[in-house]
Amino acid sequence: MENNYSLPANVVNALKVGSKIEAIKLLRITQGIDLKIAKERVEQYMEQNKQVFGSSQQQQDRSGVRFIFFIVIIALAYTAYRYFSN
């Protein structure tokens, strides 16, 4: 059994900018529902609209990899500086 929930525009906008937590908060406020139900509805909406929200998760994954890469580059640069400054 699959339910099709339409979400308010402000909730969808929060999802489009990648703020799932904010979307859940907005849904709770606008519809007066508890956290579990709001989370389920937001996740179900995202699942039903993978073509829109699937890339958001991929971008978050890539940004984490970029951050780690940046930290490694900084560590290598610092190590090289310390090695060659003696």
PDB file of N, CA, C and O in Angstrom:
ATOM      1  N   MET A   1       0.851  -1.176   0.000  1.00  0.00           N
ATOM      2  CA  MET A   1       0.000   0.000   0.000  1.00  0.00           C
ATOM      3  C   MET A   1       0.895   1.236   0.000  1.00  0.00           C
ATOM      4  O   MET A   1       1.723   1.422   0.892  1.00  0.00           O
ATOM      5  N   GLU A   2       0.713   2.069  -1.010  1.00  0.00           N
ATOM      6  CA  GLU A   2       1.567   3.248  -1.145  1.00  0.00           C
ATOM      7  C   GLU A   2       0.724   4.508  -1.026  1.00  0.00           C
ATOM      8  O   GLU A   2      -0.275   4.669  -1.727  1.00  0.00           O
ATOM      9  N   ASN A   3       1.134   5.392  -0.135  1.00  0.00           N
ATOM     10  CA  ASN A   3       0.432   6.657   0.048  1.00  0.00           C
ATOM     11  C   ASN A   3       1.161   7.742  -0.706  1.00  0.00           C
ATOM     12  O   ASN A   3       2.391   7.797  -0.692  1.00  0.00           O
ATOM     13  N   ASN A   4       0.411   8.604  -1.364  1.00  0.00           N
ATOM     14  CA  ASN A   4       0.998   9.742  -2.047  1.00  0.00           C
ATOM     15  C   ASN A   4       0.686  10.994  -1.250  1.00  0.00           C
ATOM     16  O   ASN A   4      -0.433  11.506  -1.292  1.00  0.00           O
ATOM     17  N   TYR A   5       1.677  11.479  -0.529  1.00  0.00           N
ATOM     18  CA  TYR A   5       1.502  12.685   0.252  1.00  0.00           C
ATOM     19  C   TYR A   5       2.026  13.858  -0.562  1.00  0.00           C
ATOM     20  O   TYR A   5       3.136  13.823  -1.093  1.00  0.00           O
ATOM     21  N   SER A   6       1.204  14.896  -0.649  1.00  0.00           N
ATOM     22  CA  SER A   6       1.716  16.123  -1.235  1.00  0.00           C
ATOM     23  C   SER A   6       2.202  16.980  -0.077  1.00  0.00           C
ATOM     24  O   SER A   6       1.553  17.081   0.964  1.00  0.00           O
ATOM     25  N   LEU A   7       3.338  17.582  -0.282  1.00  0.00           N
ATOM     26  CA  LEU A   7       3.928  18.388   0.772  1.00  0.00           C
ATOM     27  C   LEU A   7       3.731  19.864   0.464  1.00  0.00           C
ATOM     28  O   LEU A   7       3.665  20.248  -0.703  1.00  0.00           O
ATOM     29  N   PRO A   8       3.637  20.696   1.498  1.00  0.00           N
ATOM     30  CA  PRO A   8       3.537  22.142   1.271  1.00  0.00           C
ATOM     31  C   PRO A   8       4.767  22.657   0.520  1.00  0.00           C
ATOM     32  O   PRO A   8       5.843  22.062   0.576  1.00  0.00           O
ATOM     33  N   ALA A   9       4.585  23.761  -0.172  1.00  0.00           N
ATOM     34  CA  ALA A   9       5.647  24.322  -1.009  1.00  0.00           C
ATOM     35  C   ALA A   9       6.909  24.648  -0.212  1.00  0.00           C
ATOM     36  O   ALA A   9       8.018  24.428  -0.700  1.00  0.00           O
ATOM     37  N   ASN A  10       6.755  25.169   1.006  1.00  0.00           N
ATOM     38  CA  ASN A  10       7.952  25.513   1.786  1.00  0.00           C
ATOM     39  C   ASN A  10       8.742  24.272   2.191  1.00  0.00           C
ATOM     40  O   ASN A  10       9.964  24.336   2.328  1.00  0.00           O
ATOM     41  N   VAL A  11       8.066  23.156   2.382  1.00  0.00           N
ATOM     42  CA  VAL A  11       8.741  21.903   2.714  1.00  0.00           C
ATOM     43  C   VAL A  11       9.505  21.390   1.495  1.00  0.00           C
ATOM     44  O   VAL A  11      10.658  20.973   1.605  1.00  0.00           O
ATOM     45  N   VAL A  12       8.855  21.424   0.341  1.00  0.00           N
ATOM     46  CA  VAL A  12       9.513  20.989  -0.900  1.00  0.00           C
ATOM     47  C   VAL A  12      10.720  21.876  -1.201  1.00  0.00           C
ATOM     48  O   VAL A  12      11.763  21.378  -1.624  1.00  0.00           O
ATOM     49  N   ASN A  13      10.585  23.181  -0.988  1.00  0.00           N
ATOM     50  CA  ASN A  13      11.709  24.087  -1.217  1.00  0.00           C
ATOM     51  C   ASN A  13      12.885  23.770  -0.304  1.00  0.00           C
ATOM     52  O   ASN A  13      14.038  23.832  -0.731  1.00  0.00           O
ATOM     53  N   ALA A  14      12.602  23.435   0.941  1.00  0.00           N
ATOM     54  CA  ALA A  14      13.669  23.057   1.868  1.00  0.00           C
ATOM     55  C   ALA A  14      14.374  21.797   1.375  1.00  0.00           C
ATOM     56  O   ALA A  14      15.596  21.685   1.473  1.00  0.00           O
ATOM     57  N   LEU A  15      13.612  20.861   0.852  1.00  0.00           N
ATOM     58  CA  LEU A  15      14.217  19.642   0.301  1.00  0.00           C
ATOM     59  C   LEU A  15      15.068  19.949  -0.923  1.00  0.00           C
ATOM     60  O   LEU A  15      16.135  19.362  -1.104  1.00  0.00           O
ATOM     61  N   LYS A  16      14.606  20.852  -1.751  1.00  0.00           N
ATOM     62  CA  LYS A  16      15.343  21.178  -2.981  1.00  0.00           C
ATOM     63  C   LYS A  16      16.698  21.800  -2.701  1.00  0.00           C
ATOM     64  O   LYS A  16      17.625  21.649  -3.497  1.00  0.00           O
ATOM     65  N   VAL A  17      16.829  22.504  -1.571  1.00  0.00           N
ATOM     66  CA  VAL A  17      18.125  23.087  -1.230  1.00  0.00           C
ATOM     67  C   VAL A  17      18.948  22.126  -0.363  1.00  0.00           C
ATOM     68  O   VAL A  17      20.030  22.480   0.105  1.00  0.00           O
ATOM     69  N   GLY A  18      18.433  20.912  -0.151  1.00  0.00           N
ATOM     70  CA  GLY A  18      19.193  19.889   0.549  1.00  0.00           C
ATOM     71  C   GLY A  18      19.050  19.888   2.056  1.00  0.00           C
ATOM     72  O   GLY A  18      19.890  19.317   2.751  1.00  0.00           O
ATOM     73  N   SER A  19      18.004  20.515   2.578  1.00  0.00           N
ATOM     74  CA  SER A  19      17.822  20.583   4.027  1.00  0.00           C
ATOM     75  C   SER A  19      16.666  19.689   4.459  1.00  0.00           C
ATOM     76  O   SER A  19      15.546  20.152   4.674  1.00  0.00           O
ATOM     77  N   LYS A  20      16.961  18.406   4.579  1.00  0.00           N
ATOM     78  CA  LYS A  20      15.939  17.435   4.958  1.00  0.00           C
ATOM     79  C   LYS A  20      15.421  17.695   6.378  1.00  0.00           C
ATOM     80  O   LYS A  20      14.219  17.595   6.628  1.00  0.00           O
ATOM     81  N   ILE A  21      16.308  18.021   7.287  1.00  0.00           N
ATOM     82  CA  ILE A  21      15.903  18.283   8.674  1.00  0.00           C
ATOM     83  C   ILE A  21      14.968  19.482   8.742  1.00  0.00           C
ATOM     84  O   ILE A  21      13.957  19.449   9.444  1.00  0.00           O
ATOM     85  N   GLU A  22      15.306  20.543   8.010  1.00  0.00           N
ATOM     86  CA  GLU A  22      14.437  21.731   7.986  1.00  0.00           C
ATOM     87  C   GLU A  22      13.082  21.384   7.387  1.00  0.00           C
ATOM     88  O   GLU A  22      12.054  21.876   7.854  1.00  0.00           O
ATOM     89  N   ALA A  23      13.068  20.543   6.358  1.00  0.00           N
ATOM     90  CA  ALA A  23      11.805  20.130   5.745  1.00  0.00           C
ATOM     91  C   ALA A  23      10.935  19.381   6.751  1.00  0.00           C
ATOM     92  O   ALA A  23       9.724  19.592   6.807  1.00  0.00           O
ATOM     93  N   ILE A  24      11.543  18.519   7.533  1.00  0.00           N
ATOM     94  CA  ILE A  24      10.790  17.767   8.544  1.00  0.00           C
ATOM     95  C   ILE A  24      10.229  18.718   9.599  1.00  0.00           C
ATOM     96  O   ILE A  24       9.078  18.581  10.012  1.00  0.00           O
ATOM     97  N   LYS A  25      11.040  19.676  10.031  1.00  0.00           N
ATOM     98  CA  LYS A  25      10.568  20.658  11.020  1.00  0.00           C
ATOM     99  C   LYS A  25       9.392  21.458  10.472  1.00  0.00           C
ATOM    100  O   LYS A  25       8.389  21.647  11.160  1.00  0.00           O
ATOM    101  N   LEU A  26       9.518  21.925   9.234  1.00  0.00           N
ATOM    102  CA  LEU A  26       8.442  22.707   8.629  1.00  0.00           C
ATOM    103  C   LEU A  26       7.165  21.895   8.495  1.00  0.00           C
ATOM    104  O   LEU A  26       6.071  22.405   8.733  1.00  0.00           O
ATOM    105  N   LEU A  27       7.303  20.634   8.115  1.00  0.00           N
ATOM    106  CA  LEU A  27       6.135  19.771   7.970  1.00  0.00           C
ATOM    107  C   LEU A  27       5.449  19.557   9.319  1.00  0.00           C
ATOM    108  O   LEU A  27       4.221  19.561   9.405  1.00  0.00           O
ATOM    109  N   ARG A  28       6.242  19.372  10.360  1.00  0.00           N
ATOM    110  CA  ARG A  28       5.669  19.204  11.699  1.00  0.00           C
ATOM    111  C   ARG A  28       4.890  20.445  12.109  1.00  0.00           C
ATOM    112  O   ARG A  28       3.795  20.341  12.663  1.00  0.00           O
ATOM    113  N   ILE A  29       5.453  21.619  11.838  1.00  0.00           N
ATOM    114  CA  ILE A  29       4.800  22.876  12.230  1.00  0.00           C
ATOM    115  C   ILE A  29       3.525  23.102  11.426  1.00  0.00           C
ATOM    116  O   ILE A  29       2.481  23.432  11.989  1.00  0.00           O
ATOM    117  N   THR A  30       3.612  22.925  10.104  1.00  0.00           N
ATOM    118  CA  THR A  30       2.464  23.252   9.258  1.00  0.00           C
ATOM    119  C   THR A  30       1.313  22.262   9.399  1.00  0.00           C
ATOM    120  O   THR A  30       0.149  22.643   9.273  1.00  0.00           O
ATOM    121  N   GLN A  31       1.629  20.994   9.660  1.00  0.00           N
ATOM    122  CA  GLN A  31       0.563  20.006   9.726  1.00  0.00           C
ATOM    123  C   GLN A  31       0.293  19.493  11.133  1.00  0.00           C
ATOM    124  O   GLN A  31      -0.631  18.705  11.335  1.00  0.00           O
ATOM    125  N   GLY A  32       1.082  19.926  12.105  1.00  0.00           N
ATOM    126  CA  GLY A  32       0.847  19.523  13.485  1.00  0.00           C
ATOM    127  C   GLY A  32       0.985  18.034  13.720  1.00  0.00           C
ATOM    128  O   GLY A  32       0.197  17.448  14.462  1.00  0.00           O
ATOM    129  N   ILE A  33       1.976  17.413  13.100  1.00  0.00           N
ATOM    130  CA  ILE A  33       2.172  15.973  13.252  1.00  0.00           C
ATOM    131  C   ILE A  33       3.452  15.709  14.043  1.00  0.00           C
ATOM    132  O   ILE A  33       4.280  16.602  14.220  1.00  0.00           O
ATOM    133  N   ASP A  34       3.599  14.474  14.514  1.00  0.00           N
ATOM    134  CA  ASP A  34       4.788  14.165  15.310  1.00  0.00           C
ATOM    135  C   ASP A  34       5.998  13.901  14.417  1.00  0.00           C
ATOM    136  O   ASP A  34       5.880  13.785  13.197  1.00  0.00           O
ATOM    137  N   LEU A  35       7.145  13.811  15.047  1.00  0.00           N
ATOM    138  CA  LEU A  35       8.413  13.696  14.343  1.00  0.00           C
ATOM    139  C   LEU A  35       8.480  12.454  13.454  1.00  0.00           C
ATOM    140  O   LEU A  35       8.914  12.539  12.306  1.00  0.00           O
ATOM    141  N   LYS A  36       8.063  11.326  13.965  1.00  0.00           N
ATOM    142  CA  LYS A  36       8.146  10.074  13.209  1.00  0.00           C
ATOM    143  C   LYS A  36       7.333  10.137  11.920  1.00  0.00           C
ATOM    144  O   LYS A  36       7.813   9.744  10.857  1.00  0.00           O
ATOM    145  N   ILE A  37       6.122  10.625  12.015  1.00  0.00           N
ATOM    146  CA  ILE A  37       5.259  10.707  10.832  1.00  0.00           C
ATOM    147  C   ILE A  37       5.823  11.710   9.829  1.00  0.00           C
ATOM    148  O   ILE A  37       5.840  11.448   8.627  1.00  0.00           O
ATOM    149  N   ALA A  38       6.282  12.853  10.324  1.00  0.00           N
ATOM    150  CA  ALA A  38       6.848  13.864   9.425  1.00  0.00           C
ATOM    151  C   ALA A  38       8.069  13.315   8.699  1.00  0.00           C
ATOM    152  O   ALA A  38       8.218  13.523   7.495  1.00  0.00           O
ATOM    153  N   LYS A  39       8.933  12.622   9.411  1.00  0.00           N
ATOM    154  CA  LYS A  39      10.130  12.032   8.802  1.00  0.00           C
ATOM    155  C   LYS A  39       9.737  11.008   7.741  1.00  0.00           C
ATOM    156  O   LYS A  39      10.300  10.999   6.647  1.00  0.00           O
ATOM    157  N   GLU A  40       8.776  10.150   8.061  1.00  0.00           N
ATOM    158  CA  GLU A  40       8.316   9.137   7.108  1.00  0.00           C
ATOM    159  C   GLU A  40       7.743   9.782   5.849  1.00  0.00           C
ATOM    160  O   GLU A  40       8.023   9.333   4.737  1.00  0.00           O
ATOM    161  N   ARG A  41       6.947  10.828   6.019  1.00  0.00           N
ATOM    162  CA  ARG A  41       6.334  11.487   4.859  1.00  0.00           C
ATOM    163  C   ARG A  41       7.370  12.172   3.989  1.00  0.00           C
ATOM    164  O   ARG A  41       7.290  12.114   2.762  1.00  0.00           O
ATOM    165  N   VAL A  42       8.343  12.821   4.615  1.00  0.00           N
ATOM    166  CA  VAL A  42       9.396  13.494   3.845  1.00  0.00           C
ATOM    167  C   VAL A  42      10.221  12.458   3.083  1.00  0.00           C
ATOM    168  O   VAL A  42      10.513  12.641   1.901  1.00  0.00           O
ATOM    169  N   GLU A  43      10.594  11.375   3.757  1.00  0.00           N
ATOM    170  CA  GLU A  43      11.384  10.342   3.100  1.00  0.00           C
ATOM    171  C   GLU A  43      10.609   9.655   1.987  1.00  0.00           C
ATOM    172  O   GLU A  43      11.172   9.324   0.943  1.00  0.00           O
ATOM    173  N   GLN A  44       9.321   9.443   2.208  1.00  0.00           N
ATOM    174  CA  GLN A  44       8.497   8.835   1.169  1.00  0.00           C
ATOM    175  C   GLN A  44       8.387   9.769  -0.036  1.00  0.00           C
ATOM    176  O   GLN A  44       8.453   9.324  -1.182  1.00  0.00           O
ATOM    177  N   TYR A  45       8.222  11.042   0.224  1.00  0.00           N
ATOM    178  CA  TYR A  45       8.148  12.025  -0.866  1.00  0.00           C
ATOM    179  C   TYR A  45       9.458  12.035  -1.662  1.00  0.00           C
ATOM    180  O   TYR A  45       9.452  12.083  -2.892  1.00  0.00           O
ATOM    181  N   MET A  46      10.571  11.988  -0.940  1.00  0.00           N
ATOM    182  CA  MET A  46      11.873  11.967  -1.613  1.00  0.00           C
ATOM    183  C   MET A  46      12.039  10.694  -2.430  1.00  0.00           C
ATOM    184  O   MET A  46      12.585  10.728  -3.533  1.00  0.00           O
ATOM    185  N   GLU A  47      11.573   9.582  -1.896  1.00  0.00           N
ATOM    186  CA  GLU A  47      11.667   8.304  -2.610  1.00  0.00           C
ATOM    187  C   GLU A  47      10.823   8.330  -3.880  1.00  0.00           C
ATOM    188  O   GLU A  47      11.238   7.812  -4.917  1.00  0.00           O
ATOM    189  N   GLN A  48       9.646   8.928  -3.798  1.00  0.00           N
ATOM    190  CA  GLN A  48       8.759   9.000  -4.958  1.00  0.00           C
ATOM    191  C   GLN A  48       9.283   9.974  -6.014  1.00  0.00           C
ATOM    192  O   GLN A  48       8.893   9.896  -7.179  1.00  0.00           O
ATOM    193  N   ASN A  49      10.158  10.881  -5.611  1.00  0.00           N
ATOM    194  CA  ASN A  49      10.699  11.888  -6.528  1.00  0.00           C
ATOM    195  C   ASN A  49      12.215  11.772  -6.611  1.00  0.00           C
ATOM    196  O   ASN A  49      12.929  12.768  -6.489  1.00  0.00           O
ATOM    197  N   LYS A  50      12.697  10.562  -6.819  1.00  0.00           N
ATOM    198  CA  LYS A  50      14.142  10.305  -6.853  1.00  0.00           C
ATOM    199  C   LYS A  50      14.853  11.138  -7.909  1.00  0.00           C
ATOM    200  O   LYS A  50      15.980  11.585  -7.697  1.00  0.00           O
ATOM    201  N   GLN A  51      14.201  11.346  -9.041  1.00  0.00           N
ATOM    202  CA  GLN A  51      14.847  12.090 -10.118  1.00  0.00           C
ATOM    203  C   GLN A  51      15.183  13.513  -9.692  1.00  0.00           C
ATOM    204  O   GLN A  51      16.113  14.114 -10.231  1.00  0.00           O
ATOM    205  N   VAL A  52      14.443  14.059  -8.738  1.00  0.00           N
ATOM    206  CA  VAL A  52      14.705  15.410  -8.243  1.00  0.00           C
ATOM    207  C   VAL A  52      15.660  15.390  -7.064  1.00  0.00           C
ATOM    208  O   VAL A  52      16.594  16.190  -7.011  1.00  0.00           O
ATOM    209  N   PHE A  53      15.439  14.490  -6.123  1.00  0.00           N
ATOM    210  CA  PHE A  53      16.184  14.505  -4.872  1.00  0.00           C
ATOM    211  C   PHE A  53      17.320  13.501  -4.815  1.00  0.00           C
ATOM    212  O   PHE A  53      18.134  13.566  -3.894  1.00  0.00           O
ATOM    213  N   GLY A  54      17.408  12.586  -5.751  1.00  0.00           N
ATOM    214  CA  GLY A  54      18.500  11.614  -5.761  1.00  0.00           C
ATOM    215  C   GLY A  54      19.849  12.281  -5.938  1.00  0.00           C
ATOM    216  O   GLY A  54      20.831  11.877  -5.315  1.00  0.00           O
ATOM    217  N   SER A  55      19.904  13.308  -6.789  1.00  0.00           N
ATOM    218  CA  SER A  55      21.172  13.982  -7.033  1.00  0.00           C
ATOM    219  C   SER A  55      21.635  14.763  -5.811  1.00  0.00           C
ATOM    220  O   SER A  55      22.835  14.984  -5.644  1.00  0.00           O
ATOM    221  N   SER A  56      20.717  15.181  -4.961  1.00  0.00           N
ATOM    222  CA  SER A  56      21.084  15.903  -3.748  1.00  0.00           C
ATOM    223  C   SER A  56      21.937  15.038  -2.830  1.00  0.00           C
ATOM    224  O   SER A  56      22.931  15.512  -2.281  1.00  0.00           O
ATOM    225  N   GLN A  57      21.561  13.781  -2.660  1.00  0.00           N
ATOM    226  CA  GLN A  57      22.342  12.874  -1.826  1.00  0.00           C
ATOM    227  C   GLN A  57      23.704  12.624  -2.451  1.00  0.00           C
ATOM    228  O   GLN A  57      24.704  12.544  -1.737  1.00  0.00           O
ATOM    229  N   GLN A  58      23.762  12.500  -3.762  1.00  0.00           N
ATOM    230  CA  GLN A  58      25.038  12.299  -4.436  1.00  0.00           C
ATOM    231  C   GLN A  58      25.940  13.505  -4.247  1.00  0.00           C
ATOM    232  O   GLN A  58      27.146  13.347  -4.056  1.00  0.00           O
ATOM    233  N   GLN A  59      25.380  14.710  -4.296  1.00  0.00           N
ATOM    234  CA  GLN A  59      26.178  15.910  -4.084  1.00  0.00           C
ATOM    235  C   GLN A  59      26.706  15.957  -2.664  1.00  0.00           C
ATOM    236  O   GLN A  59      27.847  16.369  -2.453  1.00  0.00           O
ATOM    237  N   GLN A  60      25.909  15.547  -1.676  1.00  0.00           N
ATOM    238  CA  GLN A  60      26.362  15.521  -0.293  1.00  0.00           C
ATOM    239  C   GLN A  60      27.494  14.511  -0.129  1.00  0.00           C
ATOM    240  O   GLN A  60      28.462  14.771   0.586  1.00  0.00           O
ATOM    241  N   ASP A  61      27.373  13.358  -0.791  1.00  0.00           N
ATOM    242  CA  ASP A  61      28.423  12.350  -0.722  1.00  0.00           C
ATOM    243  C   ASP A  61      29.717  12.885  -1.320  1.00  0.00           C
ATOM    244  O   ASP A  61      30.793  12.694  -0.754  1.00  0.00           O
ATOM    245  N   ARG A  62      29.610  13.557  -2.467  1.00  0.00           N
ATOM    246  CA  ARG A  62      30.796  14.114  -3.127  1.00  0.00           C
ATOM    247  C   ARG A  62      31.428  15.213  -2.293  1.00  0.00           C
ATOM    248  O   ARG A  62      32.654  15.328  -2.257  1.00  0.00           O
ATOM    249  N   SER A  63      30.618  16.024  -1.619  1.00  0.00           N
ATOM    250  CA  SER A  63      31.188  17.102  -0.818  1.00  0.00           C
ATOM    251  C   SER A  63      31.961  16.544   0.370  1.00  0.00           C
ATOM    252  O   SER A  63      32.955  17.141   0.784  1.00  0.00           O
ATOM    253  N   GLY A  64      31.534  15.420   0.925  1.00  0.00           N
ATOM    254  CA  GLY A  64      32.279  14.774   1.998  1.00  0.00           C
ATOM    255  C   GLY A  64      33.623  14.269   1.514  1.00  0.00           C
ATOM    256  O   GLY A  64      34.630  14.404   2.209  1.00  0.00           O
ATOM    257  N   VAL A  65      33.641  13.691   0.332  1.00  0.00           N
ATOM    258  CA  VAL A  65      34.895  13.216  -0.257  1.00  0.00           C
ATOM    259  C   VAL A  65      35.820  14.393  -0.539  1.00  0.00           C
ATOM    260  O   VAL A  65      37.024  14.309  -0.296  1.00  0.00           O
ATOM    261  N   ARG A  66      35.273  15.477  -1.045  1.00  0.00           N
ATOM    262  CA  ARG A  66      36.079  16.673  -1.310  1.00  0.00           C
ATOM    263  C   ARG A  66      36.692  17.220  -0.027  1.00  0.00           C
ATOM    264  O   ARG A  66      37.847  17.647  -0.020  1.00  0.00           O
ATOM    265  N   PHE A  67      35.927  17.207   1.050  1.00  0.00           N
ATOM    266  CA  PHE A  67      36.429  17.704   2.324  1.00  0.00           C
ATOM    267  C   PHE A  67      37.605  16.857   2.804  1.00  0.00           C
ATOM    268  O   PHE A  67      38.626  17.396   3.231  1.00  0.00           O
ATOM    269  N   ILE A  68      37.467  15.545   2.736  1.00  0.00           N
ATOM    270  CA  ILE A  68      38.549  14.654   3.149  1.00  0.00           C
ATOM    271  C   ILE A  68      39.776  14.871   2.263  1.00  0.00           C
ATOM    272  O   ILE A  68      40.902  14.919   2.759  1.00  0.00           O
ATOM    273  N   PHE A  69      39.558  15.002   0.962  1.00  0.00           N
ATOM    274  CA  PHE A  69      40.656  15.262   0.039  1.00  0.00           C
ATOM    275  C   PHE A  69      41.357  16.567   0.405  1.00  0.00           C
ATOM    276  O   PHE A  69      42.586  16.628   0.394  1.00  0.00           O
ATOM    277  N   PHE A  70      40.605  17.595   0.724  1.00  0.00           N
ATOM    278  CA  PHE A  70      41.158  18.887   1.115  1.00  0.00           C
ATOM    279  C   PHE A  70      42.016  18.748   2.371  1.00  0.00           C
ATOM    280  O   PHE A  70      43.108  19.314   2.436  1.00  0.00           O
ATOM    281  N   ILE A  71      41.543  18.011   3.356  1.00  0.00           N
ATOM    282  CA  ILE A  71      42.287  17.802   4.597  1.00  0.00           C
ATOM    283  C   ILE A  71      43.599  17.060   4.314  1.00  0.00           C
ATOM    284  O   ILE A  71      44.639  17.398   4.878  1.00  0.00           O
ATOM    285  N   VAL A  72      43.547  16.058   3.447  1.00  0.00           N
ATOM    286  CA  VAL A  72      44.756  15.305   3.099  1.00  0.00           C
ATOM    287  C   VAL A  72      45.767  16.216   2.413  1.00  0.00           C
ATOM    288  O   VAL A  72      46.960  16.146   2.707  1.00  0.00           O
ATOM    289  N   ILE A  73      45.311  17.061   1.512  1.00  0.00           N
ATOM    290  CA  ILE A  73      46.209  17.997   0.819  1.00  0.00           C
ATOM    291  C   ILE A  73      46.846  18.957   1.824  1.00  0.00           C
ATOM    292  O   ILE A  73      48.045  19.223   1.747  1.00  0.00           O
ATOM    293  N   ILE A  74      46.073  19.469   2.746  1.00  0.00           N
ATOM    294  CA  ILE A  74      46.609  20.370   3.772  1.00  0.00           C
ATOM    295  C   ILE A  74      47.666  19.646   4.611  1.00  0.00           C
ATOM    296  O   ILE A  74      48.727  20.201   4.895  1.00  0.00           O
ATOM    297  N   ALA A  75      47.366  18.404   5.004  1.00  0.00           N
ATOM    298  CA  ALA A  75      48.329  17.634   5.805  1.00  0.00           C
ATOM    299  C   ALA A  75      49.612  17.382   5.032  1.00  0.00           C
ATOM    300  O   ALA A  75      50.702  17.484   5.595  1.00  0.00           O
ATOM    301  N   LEU A  76      49.500  17.055   3.751  1.00  0.00           N
ATOM    302  CA  LEU A  76      50.695  16.840   2.927  1.00  0.00           C
ATOM    303  C   LEU A  76      51.493  18.124   2.760  1.00  0.00           C
ATOM    304  O   LEU A  76      52.722  18.100   2.816  1.00  0.00           O
ATOM    305  N   ALA A  77      50.812  19.235   2.556  1.00  0.00           N
ATOM    306  CA  ALA A  77      51.497  20.512   2.406  1.00  0.00           C
ATOM    307  C   ALA A  77      52.227  20.881   3.693  1.00  0.00           C
ATOM    308  O   ALA A  77      53.363  21.355   3.647  1.00  0.00           O
ATOM    309  N   TYR A  78      51.595  20.671   4.822  1.00  0.00           N
ATOM    310  CA  TYR A  78      52.224  20.970   6.111  1.00  0.00           C
ATOM    311  C   TYR A  78      53.447  20.077   6.338  1.00  0.00           C
ATOM    312  O   TYR A  78      54.491  20.541   6.795  1.00  0.00           O
ATOM    313  N   THR A  79      53.300  18.787   6.012  1.00  0.00           N
ATOM    314  CA  THR A  79      54.419  17.854   6.166  1.00  0.00           C
ATOM    315  C   THR A  79      55.580  18.253   5.269  1.00  0.00           C
ATOM    316  O   THR A  79      56.733  18.231   5.701  1.00  0.00           O
ATOM    317  N   ALA A  80      55.291  18.616   4.034  1.00  0.00           N
ATOM    318  CA  ALA A  80      56.340  19.047   3.116  1.00  0.00           C
ATOM    319  C   ALA A  80      57.004  20.326   3.618  1.00  0.00           C
ATOM    320  O   ALA A  80      58.226  20.456   3.534  1.00  0.00           O
ATOM    321  N   TYR A  81      56.245  21.240   4.122  1.00  0.00           N
ATOM    322  CA  TYR A  81      56.790  22.482   4.671  1.00  0.00           C
ATOM    323  C   TYR A  81      57.737  22.181   5.828  1.00  0.00           C
ATOM    324  O   TYR A  81      58.850  22.706   5.877  1.00  0.00           O
ATOM    325  N   ARG A  82      57.296  21.337   6.759  1.00  0.00           N
ATOM    326  CA  ARG A  82      58.124  21.004   7.922  1.00  0.00           C
ATOM    327  C   ARG A  82      59.391  20.256   7.499  1.00  0.00           C
ATOM    328  O   ARG A  82      60.456  20.465   8.079  1.00  0.00           O
ATOM    329  N   TYR A  83      59.281  19.401   6.508  1.00  0.00           N
ATOM    330  CA  TYR A  83      60.427  18.611   6.053  1.00  0.00           C
ATOM    331  C   TYR A  83      61.462  19.495   5.363  1.00  0.00           C
ATOM    332  O   TYR A  83      62.657  19.372   5.633  1.00  0.00           O
ATOM    333  N   PHE A  84      61.016  20.382   4.478  1.00  0.00           N
ATOM    334  CA  PHE A  84      61.937  21.195   3.708  1.00  0.00           C
ATOM    335  C   PHE A  84      62.374  22.486   4.407  1.00  0.00           C
ATOM    336  O   PHE A  84      63.282  23.161   3.924  1.00  0.00           O
ATOM    337  N   SER A  85      61.758  22.834   5.512  1.00  0.00           N
ATOM    338  CA  SER A  85      62.140  24.070   6.195  1.00  0.00           C
ATOM    339  C   SER A  85      63.336  23.879   7.125  1.00  0.00           C
ATOM    340  O   SER A  85      63.862  24.857   7.656  1.00  0.00           O
ATOM    341  N   ASN A  86      63.762  22.664   7.324  1.00  0.00           N
ATOM    342  CA  ASN A  86      64.920  22.413   8.203  1.00  0.00           C
ATOM    343  C   ASN A  86      66.189  22.600   7.493  1.00  0.00           C
ATOM    344  O   ASN A  86      67.256  22.430   8.081  1.00  0.00           O
TER     345      ASN A  86
END
